[in-house]
Amino acid sequence: AWPRVAMLIALAGCSRGYLDVTERLPSADGGGIEYDGGTSAQDTAIDAGSSPSLEDLQRAYVDLRFGMLIHFGILTYTGNWSDANLPIDQFNPTKLDTAQWANAAVAAQMKYAILSVRHIDGFALWNTATTKFDVGSINWRNGRGDVVGDFVDAFRARGLKVGFLYSMWDATQGIGNSGVGNTTISRPQIDYLKAQLTELLTNYGTISYVLFTGWAWQMGHNAVPYQEIRQLVKSLQPTCLVFDQTQLMNLWDVDAALYDETWGITSPADNTLPSTQMQKLNSSGGNNWFWDTDIGGLMTATDIVQNHLQVLEGRWTNFLLNC
């Protein structure tokens, strides 16, 4: 059932700190389109209980139905996909307002959000002890800025679950640059990745999701051993679901299947696996998954609700929209 509630979309890409397009989809009776953002009953039961099973966590995740994916970082200001050693002093989000991001997610009936805490370029959005290629090494907020902390605080304050998108491929560190079949990752490099993940999964409270990128499709799960990373995540955050962009229609090395609509891969009509389908809000412009001044071709609320949420609900698939 889809209770009739207003669907308010206040999204359009992180334009250097602020989501700045608002659209409302009206209905004949003025009540808006039918979408209730999912049920929280099962999720609340898991939070109140102890040691939920993986199936409990998967079912609760699917029931959330709708989430926000946020790509924000140095590529919001300069550089291109997978560039290394970018001029990180250009990262200067003076208008950063993560509370406004969270308000936009709540208005759209989203139930969780995932932030790109470190992307392929290697720039870390928290003050990490592993490298000087981070927000702690630039002039913004006198080196005391923490986008990750601002993000988790703002979204939790609005009752939303939080997760991290983290790239195993680090172009600046030279981890994974050679591609699948040609990449040898040293033990110090693996330890570097594990140290960053340990910081992220111990310093920011409960993290419900870790979505890896630049792993299966860039270097494979043998170059950086999957089970070693999974065990680390589960030891630090036992109820955290692990995702990777394998694009496989099975749960091999993941807790939920992940379909990237920008690659033309969508959840099949007969899908019964716990799954996520990702798509970008914009069909033109932007800096790949990141914002840019030419961003355009924004999805309509009709497309989001009728062509995605309502379709994917019957396919055990959560819709993750990059905003």
C-alpha positions as CSV (number, residue, x, y, z in Angstrom):
1,A,0.0,0.0,0.0
2,W,1.1,3.5,-0.7
3,P,-0.5,6.1,1.6
4,R,-1.2,9.4,-0.2
5,V,1.4,11.9,1.0
6,A,3.1,14.8,-0.7
7,M,6.3,14.0,-2.5
8,L,8.7,17.0,-2.2
9,I,12.0,16.8,-4.0
10,A,14.5,19.4,-2.9
11,L,17.5,18.1,-4.7
12,A,19.9,19.0,-7.5
13,G,23.5,18.1,-6.7
14,C,25.8,19.5,-4.0
15,S,26.6,22.8,-5.6
16,R,29.6,23.3,-3.4
17,G,27.7,22.7,-0.3
18,Y,24.0,23.4,-1.0
19,L,21.2,21.5,-2.7
20,D,19.4,24.2,-4.6
21,V,16.5,23.0,-6.8
22,T,13.0,22.4,-5.4
23,E,10.2,20.6,-7.3
24,R,6.8,19.5,-6.1
25,L,4.6,16.9,-7.9
26,P,1.0,17.9,-7.4
27,S,-2.0,15.6,-7.7
28,A,-5.6,16.2,-8.6
29,D,-6.7,16.3,-4.9
30,G,-3.7,18.4,-3.9
31,G,-2.3,15.6,-1.8
32,G,0.7,14.7,-3.8
33,I,1.8,11.4,-5.3
34,E,1.5,8.2,-3.4
35,Y,4.8,7.4,-1.6
36,D,5.3,6.7,2.1
37,G,9.1,6.3,2.2
38,G,8.9,2.8,3.5
39,T,8.1,1.2,6.9
40,S,10.3,1.6,9.9
41,A,8.7,-1.1,12.0
42,Q,11.1,-3.8,11.2
43,D,14.1,-1.5,11.4
44,T,13.0,-0.3,14.8
45,A,12.7,-3.8,16.0
46,I,16.3,-4.5,14.9
47,D,17.6,-1.4,16.6
48,A,15.9,-2.4,19.8
49,G,17.0,-6.0,19.7
50,S,20.4,-7.7,19.7
51,S,22.4,-9.5,17.0
52,P,20.0,-9.3,14.1
53,S,20.6,-11.8,11.4
54,L,21.9,-10.8,8.0
55,E,18.5,-11.5,6.6
56,D,16.9,-9.2,9.1
57,L,19.3,-6.4,8.1
58,Q,18.7,-7.1,4.4
59,R,14.9,-7.0,4.8
60,A,15.1,-3.8,6.8
61,Y,17.3,-2.2,4.2
62,V,15.0,-3.1,1.3
63,D,12.0,-1.7,3.3
64,L,13.7,1.7,3.5
65,R,13.0,1.9,-0.2
66,F,14.7,5.3,-0.9
67,G,18.0,6.8,-0.1
68,M,20.3,9.7,-1.0
69,L,23.7,9.2,-2.5
70,I,26.0,12.3,-2.2
71,H,29.2,12.7,-4.2
72,F,31.0,15.6,-2.7
73,G,34.7,16.3,-2.7
74,I,37.6,17.9,-4.5
75,L,35.9,17.0,-7.9
76,T,33.2,19.4,-6.9
77,Y,35.8,22.1,-7.4
78,T,38.4,20.9,-9.8
79,G,39.8,17.9,-11.7
80,N,38.4,15.0,-13.6
81,W,37.5,11.4,-12.8
82,S,40.4,9.5,-11.3
83,D,42.9,12.4,-11.4
84,A,45.7,12.1,-8.9
85,N,47.3,14.8,-6.7
86,L,44.7,17.4,-7.3
87,P,45.2,20.9,-5.7
88,I,43.1,20.2,-2.6
89,D,43.4,23.8,-1.4
90,Q,40.7,24.6,-3.9
91,F,38.3,22.6,-1.7
92,N,36.6,25.5,0.1
93,P,32.9,24.8,0.9
94,T,32.2,28.0,2.8
95,K,28.4,27.5,2.3
96,L,28.5,23.9,3.5
97,D,25.1,23.1,5.0
98,T,24.7,19.4,5.7
99,A,21.5,20.1,7.7
100,Q,20.0,21.4,4.4
101,W,21.0,18.2,2.7
102,A,19.3,16.2,5.4
103,N,16.2,18.4,5.2
104,A,16.0,17.8,1.5
105,A,16.3,14.0,2.1
106,V,13.5,14.1,4.6
107,A,11.3,16.2,2.3
108,A,11.7,13.6,-0.4
109,Q,10.8,10.8,2.1
110,M,14.3,9.3,1.9
111,K,15.3,7.2,4.9
112,Y,19.0,7.0,4.6
113,A,22.0,8.7,3.0
114,I,25.5,7.6,1.8
115,L,28.3,10.1,1.4
116,S,31.5,9.7,-0.7
117,V,33.9,10.0,2.1
118,R,36.9,9.3,-0.1
119,H,36.7,8.9,-3.8
120,I,39.1,7.6,-6.5
121,D,41.1,10.9,-6.3
122,G,42.2,10.0,-2.8
123,F,41.0,13.2,-1.0
124,A,39.6,12.3,2.4
125,L,36.7,14.3,3.8
126,W,37.8,13.8,7.4
127,N,41.0,14.5,9.2
128,T,42.9,11.2,8.8
129,A,46.1,10.2,10.4
130,T,47.0,8.2,7.2
131,T,47.8,11.0,4.8
132,K,48.0,14.8,4.4
133,F,45.7,14.6,1.4
134,D,42.7,15.4,3.5
135,V,40.5,18.2,4.9
136,G,42.8,18.5,7.9
137,S,45.6,19.7,5.6
138,I,43.9,22.7,3.9
139,N,42.9,26.2,4.9
140,W,39.2,25.5,5.0
141,R,38.1,26.0,8.6
142,N,41.7,26.3,9.5
143,G,42.3,22.6,9.0
144,R,39.6,21.6,11.5
145,G,36.9,20.9,9.1
146,D,35.2,17.5,9.0
147,V,32.6,16.9,6.3
148,V,32.0,13.4,7.5
149,G,31.3,14.5,11.0
150,D,29.0,17.2,9.8
151,F,27.2,14.7,7.5
152,V,26.5,12.0,10.1
153,D,25.4,14.6,12.8
154,A,23.0,16.4,10.4
155,F,21.4,13.2,9.0
156,R,21.1,11.5,12.4
157,A,19.4,14.6,13.8
158,R,16.7,14.1,11.2
159,G,16.3,10.4,12.0
160,L,18.1,9.1,8.9
161,K,20.5,6.2,8.8
162,V,24.0,6.9,7.4
163,G,26.5,5.1,5.3
164,F,29.8,5.8,3.5
165,L,30.9,5.4,-0.1
166,Y,34.6,4.5,-0.1
167,S,36.9,3.9,-3.0
168,M,39.5,1.1,-2.8
169,W,41.1,2.6,-5.8
170,D,43.2,5.6,-4.7
171,A,44.9,7.3,-7.7
172,T,47.0,9.6,-5.5
173,Q,48.4,6.7,-3.4
174,G,48.8,4.6,-6.6
175,I,46.5,1.9,-5.2
176,G,44.8,0.1,-8.1
177,N,45.9,2.4,-11.0
178,S,46.8,-0.5,-13.3
179,G,43.4,-2.1,-13.5
180,V,42.0,-5.6,-13.2
181,G,44.6,-8.3,-13.8
182,N,47.5,-5.9,-13.7
183,T,47.3,-4.7,-10.2
184,T,49.5,-5.8,-7.3
185,I,48.6,-4.2,-4.0
186,S,51.3,-4.3,-1.3
187,R,50.7,-5.1,2.3
188,P,51.5,-1.5,3.3
189,Q,48.8,-0.3,0.9
190,I,46.3,-2.8,2.2
191,D,47.1,-1.6,5.7
192,Y,46.6,2.0,4.6
193,L,43.1,1.2,3.3
194,K,42.3,-0.7,6.5
195,A,43.5,2.2,8.7
196,Q,41.2,4.6,6.9
197,L,38.3,2.3,7.2
198,T,39.0,1.7,10.9
199,E,39.0,5.5,11.5
200,L,35.7,5.8,9.6
201,L,34.0,2.9,11.4
202,T,35.2,3.8,14.9
203,N,34.9,7.6,15.1
204,Y,31.4,8.3,13.8
205,G,29.0,6.1,15.7
206,T,26.8,3.5,14.0
207,I,27.4,3.2,10.3
208,S,24.7,1.2,8.6
209,Y,26.2,0.8,5.1
210,V,29.6,0.8,3.4
211,L,29.4,1.0,-0.4
212,F,32.7,0.2,-2.0
213,T,33.7,1.5,-5.5
214,G,36.9,1.1,-7.5
215,W,37.2,-2.5,-6.2
216,A,35.5,-5.3,-8.1
217,W,35.4,-3.4,-11.4
218,Q,38.9,-1.8,-11.1
219,M,41.2,-4.3,-9.4
220,G,39.1,-7.3,-8.4
221,H,38.5,-8.8,-4.9
222,N,41.8,-10.7,-4.9
223,A,44.1,-7.7,-5.2
224,V,42.7,-6.3,-2.0
225,P,41.4,-9.5,-0.2
226,Y,37.7,-9.2,0.2
227,Q,37.2,-11.4,3.2
228,E,39.9,-9.5,5.1
229,I,38.1,-6.2,4.5
230,R,34.7,-7.7,5.2
231,Q,35.9,-9.1,8.5
232,L,37.3,-5.7,9.5
233,V,34.0,-4.0,8.7
234,K,31.9,-6.5,10.5
235,S,34.2,-6.5,13.6
236,L,33.9,-2.8,13.9
237,Q,30.2,-2.4,12.8
238,P,28.5,-5.8,13.1
239,T,25.2,-4.6,11.7
240,C,26.8,-2.7,8.7
241,L,25.8,-4.0,5.3
242,V,28.6,-4.2,2.7
243,F,28.0,-3.3,-0.9
244,D,30.3,-3.3,-4.0
245,Q,29.7,-2.5,-7.6
246,T,30.1,-6.0,-8.9
247,Q,27.0,-5.6,-11.2
248,L,26.3,-9.3,-10.6
249,M,22.8,-10.6,-10.1
250,N,23.8,-12.6,-7.0
251,L,25.1,-12.0,-3.5
252,W,28.7,-13.1,-4.2
253,D,30.9,-11.1,-2.0
254,V,28.2,-8.6,-1.1
255,D,25.2,-8.3,1.3
256,A,22.9,-6.8,-1.4
257,A,23.1,-6.7,-5.1
258,L,23.8,-3.3,-6.7
259,Y,22.6,-2.3,-10.1
260,D,24.0,0.9,-11.7
261,E,21.4,2.3,-14.0
262,T,23.9,4.7,-15.5
263,W,25.6,1.6,-17.0
264,G,22.2,0.4,-18.3
265,I,21.9,-2.2,-15.6
266,T,18.6,-2.4,-13.8
267,S,16.9,-4.7,-11.3
268,P,15.2,-7.5,-13.3
269,A,11.5,-7.9,-13.1
270,D,11.8,-11.3,-11.4
271,N,14.4,-10.2,-8.8
272,T,14.0,-11.6,-5.3
273,L,17.5,-10.6,-4.0
274,P,17.9,-7.7,-1.6
275,S,19.1,-5.1,-4.0
276,T,19.8,-1.5,-4.7
277,Q,19.5,0.4,-8.0
278,M,21.6,3.6,-8.4
279,Q,20.8,6.5,-10.7
280,K,21.9,10.1,-11.0
281,L,19.4,12.9,-10.6
282,N,20.8,14.6,-13.7
283,S,21.0,13.2,-17.2
284,S,23.3,15.9,-18.5
285,G,26.2,18.0,-17.3
286,G,28.0,17.5,-14.0
287,N,31.5,16.2,-13.4
288,N,30.5,12.5,-13.7
289,W,28.8,11.7,-10.4
290,F,29.8,15.1,-9.0
291,W,28.2,18.5,-9.3
292,D,29.3,21.1,-11.9
293,T,27.9,24.4,-13.2
294,D,26.4,22.8,-16.3
295,I,24.3,20.2,-14.4
296,G,20.9,19.7,-16.1
297,G,18.3,17.3,-17.3
298,L,17.0,16.7,-13.8
299,M,14.7,13.7,-13.2
300,T,11.1,14.7,-12.5
301,A,9.2,13.6,-9.4
302,T,7.0,11.5,-11.7
303,D,10.0,9.6,-13.0
304,I,11.4,9.1,-9.5
305,V,8.2,7.9,-8.0
306,Q,6.2,6.2,-10.8
307,N,9.1,4.8,-12.9
308,H,11.5,3.9,-10.1
309,L,10.1,3.7,-6.5
310,Q,6.8,2.1,-7.4
311,V,8.4,-0.3,-9.9
312,L,11.4,-1.3,-7.7
313,E,9.2,-1.9,-4.6
314,G,7.9,-5.1,-6.2
315,R,11.5,-6.2,-7.1
316,W,12.9,-6.2,-3.6
317,T,15.0,-3.2,-4.7
318,N,15.9,0.0,-2.9
319,F,16.4,3.1,-5.0
320,L,19.6,5.1,-4.3
321,L,19.5,8.5,-6.0
322,N,22.6,10.5,-6.5
323,C,21.8,14.1,-5.7
